[in-house]
């Protein structure tokens, strides 16, 4: 419980009506969750406008309303506050209501198209191994020390974020590592959070269904760095051509990492194999369990962030070398089977290319690469032919299948993918809409030592079709098929 005037601290207000000393028992922006004594924040969402539900919120007992515009009829028993941007106001209000928990933790945000989950997961595992009590907010799972909380979004809404940060404090956490999506920046979900540092991994073709243009997508990512305070650090991948763009107008301490260009945290790949990576970092050669060039960048980002958080570099490298990556990220399924099977979350052209190029580096030449690939429905359609073309370029055989079709016809999604397949590659492709059948077929086609990649869903344990999430786990299906065809 808090007074309205206190939870409006630092919120740019355009007008008020009614008392500001009213006691607020809770805050929400979903009218279905309003209870007596609550503050209702009316936010314009992608699907609906909260302003249309102000009357319902008041009928359910809301004592105060924050909105960009007020209804025609207002009650003298209710406190009203108008703001220019209610989504951003929600972020600041949530921070205030929960006592600004981010300011009492070392909160590090990670943004970029690919690598966010791996970097956040590695940071959580590393700092836990260093003896800290940590929290994590990621696409795969949210964690408070050893307690797991299911994740529904890459970055939760502001109320969920602050509620979880408060719970982390109650569990005596000192650090939290969180993914920061471009949607979260634009929608004000991180507004008011006090970050100790920000990390940029890379930026490639994604989310144009939401941002419309690549330039808008870049601006969204940059918005995170523009908001970092001067006592925070901003660590960017200098090898990505947009890395230095993120640092323009950034007040934080500017730092870089990379493999190719001069950087504050420089790495060099010594050995890159299916068993792991040997990197030269800070004049030390270190063996890591993670696989592929893209993970070399992820490891450097984690190392750099740990050093900027004042951890001992020697100890960081030793502990980091023992860590494994995130679930469903270049994950080997049943190593030692008749053939190599890999599950990866790759759902963008660049991520798929990185994974397939990594596989290409491991091949002795005789093995076939069989890729099972789909594209999600109700998402950026322009990447569909690009992903199909990449799958064909780096694979001997490609099976186009359903991913999470959501409200779309899965066959129509596949037809759009096929537009990226040239006439010479068409003969190496198959279409199997049923994802389980596609995985089974890949296993039936594989010979000993061949490599199967099942891409797109990674850690997900469901398949969303027509608004319904059906149980489906690529790893579980692959394991079942491997047992069947390895006998």
C-alpha positions in Angstrom: 0.0 0.0 0.0 1.2 3.5 -0.8 0.0 7.0 -1.3 -0.8 8.1 -4.9 1.5 11.1 -4.7 4.4 8.9 -3.8 4.0 6.4 -6.6 3.7 9.3 -9.1 7.3 10.4 -8.3 9.2 11.3 -11.5 6.0 10.7 -13.7 5.6 13.7 -16.1 2.0 14.8 -15.3 -0.1 17.0 -17.6 -3.2 17.4 -15.2 -4.8 16.1 -12.1 -8.3 15.9 -10.7 -9.1 14.8 -7.1 -6.9 14.2 -4.1 -3.3 12.9 -4.5 -3.1 11.6 -0.9 -5.4 8.7 -1.6 -4.1 5.3 -0.4 -3.5 2.8 -3.2 -3.7 -0.9 -2.4 -2.4 -2.2 -5.7 -1.7 -1.2 -9.3 -2.7 -2.7 -12.6 -3.2 -2.0 -16.3 -5.4 -5.0 -17.0 -9.0 -4.0 -16.1 -9.8 -7.7 -15.4 -7.4 -7.6 -12.4 -8.7 -4.5 -10.7 -9.6 -4.8 -7.1 -11.1 -2.3 -4.6 -8.5 0.4 -3.7 -6.4 -0.1 -6.9 -4.8 2.4 -9.3 -5.7 1.6 -12.9 -3.3 2.8 -15.6 -5.0 2.9 -19.0 -2.4 1.9 -21.6 -2.9 1.7 -25.4 -1.8 -1.9 -26.3 -1.3 -3.6 -29.6 -4.6 -5.5 -29.3 -6.8 -3.2 -27.2 -6.9 0.3 -25.6 -7.1 0.4 -21.8 -8.9 3.8 -22.1 -12.0 1.9 -23.2 -12.0 0.0 -19.8 -11.8 2.9 -17.4 -15.5 2.7 -16.6 -15.2 -1.0 -15.9 -12.1 -0.4 -13.7 -14.0 2.2 -11.6 -17.0 -0.1 -11.3 -14.7 -2.8 -9.9 -13.4 -0.5 -7.2 -10.4 1.5 -8.7 -9.8 4.7 -6.6 -7.5 6.4 -9.1 -6.9 6.4 -12.8 -3.8 7.3 -14.8 -4.6 7.9 -18.5 -3.6 9.9 -21.6 -7.2 11.1 -21.9 -10.1 11.0 -19.4 -13.6 9.9 -20.0 -16.2 12.6 -20.6 -17.9 11.9 -17.2 -15.6 11.8 -14.2 -16.4 11.1 -10.6 -15.6 13.4 -7.7 -14.8 10.3 -5.6 -12.0 9.2 -7.9 -8.5 10.7 -8.4 -7.5 11.2 -12.1 -4.1 11.9 -13.5 -3.4 12.6 -17.2 0.0 11.9 -18.7 1.5 12.2 -22.2 2.5 8.5 -22.4 0.7 6.1 -20.0 2.9 3.1 -21.0 6.1 4.9 -19.8 4.2 6.2 -16.8 3.3 2.6 -15.9 7.0 1.7 -15.8 7.9 4.5 -13.4 4.8 3.9 -11.3 5.6 0.2 -11.0 9.2 1.0 -9.9 7.9 3.5 -7.2 5.1 1.2 -6.0 7.6 -1.6 -5.3 10.2 0.7 -3.7 12.5 0.8 -6.7 14.1 -2.6 -6.2 16.3 -2.3 -9.2 18.3 0.4 -7.4 19.2 -2.0 -4.7 20.5 -4.7 -7.0 23.1 -4.8 -9.7 20.7 -5.1 -12.7 22.3 -5.9 -16.1 20.2 -5.8 -19.3 21.1 -7.7 -22.4 19.7 -6.7 -25.8 20.3 -7.8 -29.4 18.7 -10.0 -32.0 20.6 -13.2 -31.1 22.5 -14.4 -28.1 20.4 -12.6 -25.3 19.3 -15.8 -23.6 22.7 -17.4 -23.7 24.4 -14.3 -22.3 21.8 -13.9 -19.5 21.9 -17.6 -18.6 25.7 -17.6 -18.5 25.8 -14.5 -16.4 23.4 -16.0 -13.9 25.3 -19.3 -13.8 28.7 -17.5 -13.5 27.7 -15.2 -10.7 26.0 -18.0 -8.8 29.2 -20.0 -9.1 31.1 -16.9 -7.7 28.9 -17.2 -4.6 26.3 -14.6 -5.2 22.5 -15.0 -4.9 21.1 -14.0 -8.3 17.9 -13.5 -10.3 17.3 -14.0 -14.0 14.6 -12.8 -16.4 14.9 -14.6 -19.8 12.9 -16.0 -22.7 13.4 -19.5 -21.4 12.7 -19.1 -17.7 12.7 -16.6 -14.9 14.7 -17.5 -11.8 15.0 -16.3 -8.3 18.1 -18.1 -6.9 17.1 -21.7 -7.5 13.3 -21.2 -7.9 12.0 -21.2 -11.5 9.1 -19.2 -12.7 7.8 -19.8 -16.2 8.4 -17.0 -18.7 5.7 -15.8 -21.1 7.6 -12.9 -22.7 11.3 -12.1 -23.4 10.8 -9.1 -21.1 7.8 -9.2 -18.7 5.5 -6.2 -18.2 6.7 -3.4 -15.7 4.6 -4.7 -12.8 5.8 -8.3 -13.2 9.4 -7.1 -13.5 9.3 -5.0 -10.3 7.4 -7.6 -8.4 10.0 -10.2 -9.3 12.9 -7.8 -8.5 11.3 -7.2 -5.1 11.0 -10.9 -4.5 14.7 -11.2 -5.5 15.6 -8.6 -2.8 13.5 -10.5 -0.3 15.6 -13.6 -1.1 18.7 -11.6 -0.5 19.8 -11.5 -4.2 22.5 -9.0 -5.1 22.4 -9.4 -8.9 19.8 -9.7 -11.6 20.4 -10.4 -15.3 17.6 -9.8 -17.8 16.9 -9.8 -21.5 15.7 -6.5 -22.9 13.6 -6.9 -26.0 13.1 -4.2 -28.6 9.4 -4.4 -27.8 10.1 -3.8 -24.1 12.0 -0.6 -24.9 9.4 0.9 -27.2 6.5 -0.1 -24.9 8.1 1.4 -21.8 8.5 -1.9 -20.0 11.9 -0.9 -18.6 11.0 2.7 -17.8 12.3 3.7 -14.4 14.6 0.7 -13.9 18.0 1.5 -12.6 20.5 -0.5 -14.6 24.1 -1.1 -13.5 25.0 -2.1 -17.1 23.8 -2.9 -20.6 25.1 -5.4 -23.2 24.6 -5.4 -26.9 25.1 -8.7 -28.8 24.2 -8.0 -32.4 21.4 -6.8 -34.6 20.0 -8.6 -37.7 16.7 -9.0 -39.6 13.8 -9.6 -37.1 10.6 -8.2 -35.7 9.8 -6.1 -38.8 6.1 -7.2 -38.3 6.2 -4.9 -35.2 8.8 -2.3 -36.0 8.0 -2.0 -39.7 11.5 -0.9 -40.7 15.0 -2.1 -39.8 15.8 1.5 -38.8 13.0 1.6 -36.3 14.3 -1.7 -34.9 17.8 -0.3 -34.5 16.4 2.8 -32.8 14.5 0.6 -30.4 17.6 -1.2 -29.4 19.6 2.0 -29.1 16.8 3.4 -26.9 18.0 1.1 -24.1 21.6 2.5 -24.2 20.4 6.1 -24.5 18.6 5.6 -21.1 21.6 4.1 -19.2 22.9 6.4 -16.4 26.4 7.7 -16.3 27.5 5.3 -13.5 26.5 2.3 -15.6 28.5 0.5 -18.2 27.5 0.0 -21.9 29.3 -3.0 -23.4 28.8 -3.6 -27.2 30.0 -6.0 -29.8 32.4 -3.9 -31.8 32.4 -6.5 -34.7 28.7 -5.8 -35.4 28.5 -2.8 -37.7 25.8 -1.3 -35.5 27.7 -1.9 -32.2 29.2 1.6 -32.1 25.8 3.2 -33.1 24.5 2.0 -29.8 27.1 4.1 -28.0 26.2 7.4 -29.7 24.7 9.8 -27.1 25.1 7.1 -24.4 26.1 8.6 -21.0 27.3 5.3 -19.6 30.9 4.0 -19.5 31.5 2.9 -23.1 33.2 -0.5 -23.5 33.6 -3.0 -26.4 34.2 -6.7 -27.0 35.1 -8.6 -30.2 37.1 -11.2 -32.1 38.1 -9.2 -35.2 38.6 -5.5 -34.3 40.4 -3.8 -31.5 38.3 -4.0 -28.4 38.5 -3.6 -24.6 37.7 -7.3 -24.2 39.4 -9.0 -27.1 39.2 -12.7 -27.9 40.8 -15.1 -30.4 39.5 -18.5 -31.4 42.2 -21.1 -31.1 40.1 -24.3 -31.5 36.5 -24.6 -32.6 35.1 -28.1 -32.5 31.9 -30.1 -31.6 33.5 -30.6 -28.2 33.8 -26.9 -27.4 35.9 -23.7 -27.9 39.4 -22.8 -27.0 39.7 -19.0 -26.8 42.6 -16.7 -26.1 41.2 -14.1 -23.7 43.4 -11.5 -21.9 46.5 -13.4 -22.9 45.2 -16.7 -21.4 44.1 -19.7 -23.4 40.8 -21.1 -21.9 38.7 -24.1 -22.9 34.9 -23.6 -22.9 32.1 -26.1 -23.2 30.1 -23.9 -25.6 30.3 -24.5 -29.3 30.7 -22.1 -32.3 31.8 -18.6 -33.3 28.6 -17.0 -32.1 29.2 -18.5 -28.6 32.7 -17.0 -28.6 31.0 -13.6 -28.8 28.6 -14.6 -26.0 31.4 -15.7 -23.7 33.4 -12.5 -24.3 30.2 -10.4 -23.5 29.9 -12.3 -20.2 33.6 -12.0 -19.4 33.6 -8.3 -20.1 30.4 -7.7 -18.0 31.9 -9.6 -15.1 35.1 -7.6 -15.2 33.1 -4.4 -15.4 31.2 -5.5 -12.3 34.6 -5.6 -10.6 35.1 -9.4 -10.5 38.5 -11.0 -10.6 39.3 -11.8 -14.3 41.3 -14.9 -13.5 38.5 -16.4 -11.3 35.9 -15.4 -13.9 37.6 -17.3 -16.7 38.0 -20.3 -14.5 34.4 -20.4 -13.4 33.1 -19.5 -16.9 35.0 -22.4 -18.5 32.8 -24.8 -16.4 29.4 -23.4 -17.5 27.0 -24.8 -20.1 24.7 -22.7 -22.2 20.9 -22.1 -22.3 18.4 -24.8 -23.0 17.7 -25.3 -26.7 20.6 -23.2 -27.9 22.9 -25.4 -30.1 22.0 -28.3 -27.8 23.3 -31.8 -28.6 20.6 -34.4 -28.1 21.7 -37.8 -26.9 25.5 -37.4 -27.8 27.0 -40.6 -28.9 24.0 -41.7 -30.9 24.3 -43.1 -34.4 24.1 -39.6 -35.8 24.5 -36.1 -34.4 21.3 -34.3 -33.6 21.1 -30.6 -32.6 18.2 -28.5 -31.4 18.5 -24.8 -31.8 16.2 -21.8 -31.2 17.4 -20.2 -34.5 14.3 -18.3 -35.9 16.0 -15.5 -37.8 18.1 -15.7 -41.0 21.3 -14.7 -39.2 20.8 -17.1 -36.3 20.1 -20.0 -38.7 23.2 -19.1 -40.8 25.4 -19.0 -37.7 24.3 -22.4 -36.6 24.6 -24.0 -40.0 28.0 -22.4 -40.6 29.1 -23.8 -37.2 28.0 -27.2 -38.3 29.8 -26.7 -41.6 33.1 -26.1 -39.7 32.8 -29.4 -37.9 32.1 -31.5 -40.9 34.8 -33.8 -42.3 33.1 -33.7 -45.6 31.4 -37.1 -45.8 28.4 -36.4 -43.5 25.1 -35.1 -44.7 23.5 -32.1 -43.0 19.7 -32.5 -42.8 17.8 -29.4 -41.6 14.3 -29.3 -40.3 13.1 -25.7 -40.6 9.9 -23.7 -40.2 8.8 -20.1 -39.6 6.4 -18.7 -37.1 3.0 -17.4 -38.0 1.8 -13.8 -37.3 5.4 -12.7 -37.3 7.8 -11.0 -39.8 7.0 -12.6 -43.1 9.9 -11.1 -45.0 12.4 -13.4 -43.3 10.7 -16.6 -44.5 12.3 -16.9 -48.0 15.6 -15.8 -46.6 15.6 -18.6 -44.0 14.7 -21.1 -46.7 17.5 -20.0 -48.9 20.0 -20.2 -46.0 18.8 -23.7 -45.1 19.3 -24.9 -48.7 22.7 -23.3 -49.0 24.2 -25.0 -46.0 22.3 -28.3 -45.9 22.3 -31.4 -48.1 18.6 -32.0 -47.4 15.9 -29.6 -46.0 12.5 -30.5 -44.6 10.2 -27.5 -44.5 7.7 -27.9 -41.7 5.4 -26.1 -39.3 6.8 -24.0 -36.5 4.3 -22.1 -34.4 1.8 -21.3 -37.1 -0.4 -19.4 -34.6 -3.4 -18.0 -36.6 -1.9 -18.6 -40.1 -2.2 -21.6 -42.4 1.1 -23.5 -42.0 1.1 -24.5 -45.6 0.8 -20.9 -46.7 3.9 -20.1 -44.5 5.8 -22.9 -46.2 4.8 -21.6 -49.6 6.3 -18.2 -48.7 9.5 -19.9 -47.5 9.7 -21.8 -50.8 9.9 -18.5 -52.7 13.5 -18.4 -51.5 14.4 -21.7 -53.0 16.2 -21.7 -56.4 15.5 -24.3 -59.0 18.8 -26.1 -58.4 18.0 -26.4 -54.6 14.3 -27.5 -55.0 15.3 -31.1 -55.5 16.9 -31.2 -52.0 13.8 -30.1 -50.2 10.8 -31.9 -48.8 7.5 -30.4 -47.3 6.0 -32.1 -44.2 3.6 -29.8 -42.3 3.4 -32.2 -39.3 6.5 -31.3 -37.3 6.8 -34.7 -35.6 6.7 -36.4 -38.9 9.3 -34.0 -40.3 11.7 -34.9 -37.4 10.9 -38.6 -37.8 11.6 -38.4 -41.6 14.9 -36.6 -41.0 16.0 -39.5 -38.7 14.9 -42.1 -41.3 16.9 -40.3 -44.0 20.1 -40.0 -41.9 23.0 -42.3 -42.2 25.6 -43.0 -39.5 27.5 -39.8 -38.5 25.1 -37.5 -40.4 24.0 -34.3 -38.7 20.4 -33.4 -38.1 19.5 -29.8 -37.1 16.0 -29.1 -35.8 15.7 -25.3 -35.8 13.2 -22.7 -34.7 11.7 -23.7 -31.4 14.6 -24.6 -29.2 13.5 -24.7 -25.5 9.8 -24.4 -26.3 7.6 -27.2 -25.1 4.5 -26.4 -27.1 3.3 -25.7 -30.6 0.8 -22.9 -31.0 -1.9 -23.6 -33.5 -5.1 -21.5 -33.9 -4.6 -19.9 -30.5 -4.1 -23.2 -28.7 -0.7 -24.3 -27.3 -0.3 -28.1 -27.8 2.4 -30.0 -26.0 5.4 -30.3 -28.3 9.1 -30.5 -27.4 11.7 -30.9 -30.2 14.2 -32.5 -27.9 11.7 -35.0 -26.6 10.6 -36.0 -30.1 14.2 -36.2 -31.3 15.2 -38.4 -28.3 12.3 -40.7 -29.1 13.3 -41.0 -32.7 17.0 -41.4 -32.0 16.2 -44.4 -29.7 13.9 -45.8 -32.4 16.4 -45.5 -35.3 19.6 -46.2 -33.4 18.7 -49.8 -32.6 
